[in-house]
């Protein structure tokens, strides 16, 4: 296993030849030093975007969280029925509103369970900006 090396907060995992090349550049004047710093800053931004996407790709909502949310929803509906048991019309109205709120909560949780798909997907804009123009 190869040991990760760091330069100005950038991890070099051995797969990044461009970063190695930039690190090995010895600036001859102030302009080249500034260009090297800008390149390193760009690599840093790209690496952070890549790391964030890798971290988010492994996240999901586990079954315990689903169980807790569902149990809470059932308890809320049960309490709502108990409070409104004298008036059936208000009980139906309250349950309808509560069920709508619970449904929206489930949809929101499901949308964020898979961060790279769906309407609220995280786009790879930073990574695409780093792609060289052809």
Secondary structure, 3 states (H helix, E strand, C coil): CCCCEEECCEEECCCCHHHHHHHHCCCCCHHHHHHHHHHHHHHHHHHHHHHHHHHHHCCCCCHHHHHHHHHHHHHHHHHHHHHCCCCHHHHHHHHHHHHHHHHHHHHHHHHHHCCCCCCCCCCCHHHHHHCCCC
